[in-house]
Amino acid sequence: MISNKLITNKFFPIAIISLIPLLITGPLIPEVIIILAVFFYFYNFHKINIYFNTFYLGLLFYFIYLIVLSLFAEDTFLSLESSLFYFRFFIFSIVIVYLFFNFKDFKNYLSNLITLIMLIIFIDLMITLIFGQNLLGDKITHSRFSSFFGEEKKLGTYILRIFFIFVLCQPLKNKQIWSNKFIFIFIITHILIMFAGQRGCLIQLLLFDIFLIVFSIKIFSIKNAIILFTLLFTSILIVKNNEILSNRIIDTTFYDLNIKKYLITSEIFEKNIDEIVNDIQNINPYPNHYQRIYGNSLKIFYDNYIFGIGPKMFRIACKEYDYNDSCSTHPHNMYLQLLSETGLVGTIFILGLYFYFSFNNFNNYKINVKKNNYFIISLVVFVLFFPFSTSTNIYNNWISILNFYIISLVICQNRYKKDFYD
């Protein structure tokens, strides 16, 4: 008979780590592992419960709040589909924290596995560029590479998040993070996200780059900042000179945002000032279809600003406010979804967590800039959950697994940081 020690020390940590590649297969198998994590939690409650802190207590009350909202929603059963069992990710997160501190090689296995996944997908990209199709026989469609995800265009979302998981597995208490493996993964991440064609993810990655360059000047040395800037500049040149990337990232973006291409070329000097000002004023901050969805979500919020309309109710309420055939299952922005579905009460709680985890490491950064890389914890949270970025449905189990994986590692690294300063 398999001993409990064997399951705890060998099988289950590997199952949780294997979630990362299994997410490529879809949500079914990962969902089974999440359910096993729930059983694992209750079976080992006396050991795991010591990691139940104030953050998780607040999160527990928040999940209860979501269930209460669902009970008063227009379609209670539809709303409960998202809220009733969402607590499983809360338990999943605590289990990751437990494994992080009790399974000696958890970080190393996770980091090495992500390196292997990145390498395989990168090789798949190279095969696609050389032979016109990838290992599964799929071609690049609509200027977007999706690798093993096939018709599901979410490779960028996946790569960005496993990159952040990789970052949070590094030894942040010193400069060891800047290993050859880290630089290798850093470069591959940029290449894969560019070819994935998810512009929102690319913008988030560039935001991460910009802050990393700024902080590198003080923390890591001018040399590292120059290396990062060179990588960023090289990425821009690759986009500009590759037809596939240029079409998706530049041409399509300029069209969607109504940006005239002459504004970034020497042709601008041939235009009169009135024409330039007029064209700048006509630039859209978001594509038109997103603007209409955002408008509908704000209208819903204005009419239900305290408690919102309930989880998963946007798809129903949107039809009552839609005048331009611009409804969707969710608003494509995390905070607009929170505002419309959970109101100010639910949104303020999440925003509070966002600002806390985004900025709580910078006080230590000012004092200990030469000693550690803990500011990267805040940088990951700041970029990943940036309020003005587009996002998928926050209750989607596939994205929730990745997001809660990252949140769990943020909790772990913050605990390391506390021990470091104490």
Beta strands, then each sheet from edge to edge (+ up, - down):
end
